[in-house]
Amino acid sequence: MPSIIGYKDDGTNSWQEHLCLVKPDAVLEAEDAASAISEKHLADARKILNSGGSSQDFAISLRQEGYKSLSDFRVVKDA
């Protein structure tokens, strides 16, 4: 499933996972395919920012693509 992790600066020049967005209507077997979808949607949202849109416009574009926020998530690191 396409997913996006958002990070925030914790004030010590370190970034912490802050939010996780998932697109639950697109369950895919191939992780690469899911990543490609997320990358395209992020690129489209960045275009909105680059053309003068607000951070709210950025978020709305992802919501319109079907992304939902997970309130409790854990990032699993590759072994």
C-alpha positions as CSV (number, residue, x, y, z in Angstrom):
1,M,0.0,0.0,0.0
2,P,1.4,3.4,-0.9
3,S,2.6,5.2,2.2
4,I,4.4,8.5,3.2
5,I,6.3,9.1,6.3
6,G,6.6,12.8,7.5
7,Y,9.5,13.9,9.7
8,K,10.0,16.8,12.0
9,D,13.2,18.4,13.4
10,D,13.4,17.6,17.1
11,G,15.6,20.6,17.7
12,T,18.9,18.7,18.0
13,N,19.6,18.5,14.2
14,S,17.9,15.2,14.2
15,W,14.7,14.2,12.4
16,Q,12.0,12.0,14.0
17,E,9.1,10.2,12.4
18,H,6.1,12.5,12.9
19,L,3.3,11.2,10.8
20,C,2.4,8.4,8.5
21,L,-0.1,8.6,5.6
22,V,-1.4,5.6,3.8
23,K,-3.5,5.0,0.7
24,P,-5.7,2.1,1.9
25,D,-7.6,1.8,-1.4
26,A,-4.4,0.7,-3.2
27,V,-3.1,-2.6,-1.7
28,L,-0.3,-3.9,-3.9
29,E,2.0,-6.9,-3.7
30,A,5.0,-5.1,-5.1
31,E,6.6,-2.7,-2.7
32,D,8.3,-0.9,-5.6
33,A,5.0,-0.2,-7.3
34,A,3.5,1.2,-4.0
35,S,6.6,3.4,-3.6
36,A,6.3,4.7,-7.2
37,I,2.7,5.7,-6.6
38,S,3.6,7.6,-3.4
39,E,6.5,9.3,-5.1
40,K,4.3,10.5,-8.0
41,H,1.7,11.8,-5.5
42,L,4.4,13.6,-3.5
43,A,5.8,15.1,-6.7
44,D,2.4,16.4,-7.7
45,A,1.8,17.9,-4.3
46,R,5.3,19.6,-4.4
47,K,4.3,21.2,-7.8
48,I,1.4,22.8,-6.0
49,L,3.8,24.3,-3.4
50,N,6.3,25.4,-6.1
51,S,3.5,27.2,-8.0
52,G,2.6,29.3,-4.9
53,G,0.2,27.0,-3.1
54,S,0.1,26.7,0.6
55,S,1.0,23.8,2.9
56,Q,-2.7,23.3,3.3
57,D,-3.1,22.9,-0.5
58,F,-0.3,20.4,-0.4
59,A,-2.1,18.3,2.3
60,I,-5.4,18.6,0.6
61,S,-3.9,17.2,-2.7
62,L,-2.7,14.1,-0.8
63,R,-6.1,13.8,0.9
64,Q,-7.8,14.0,-2.5
65,E,-5.6,11.1,-3.7
66,G,-7.0,9.0,-0.9
67,Y,-4.3,9.2,1.8
68,K,-5.3,8.8,5.4
69,S,-3.3,9.5,8.5
70,L,-2.4,6.7,10.9
71,S,-2.6,7.8,14.5
72,D,-0.4,5.0,15.9
73,F,2.4,3.7,13.6
74,R,5.8,2.1,13.9
75,V,8.5,2.2,11.3
76,V,10.2,-1.2,10.8
77,K,13.8,-0.9,9.8
78,D,15.3,-3.3,7.2
79,A,17.5,-5.9,8.8
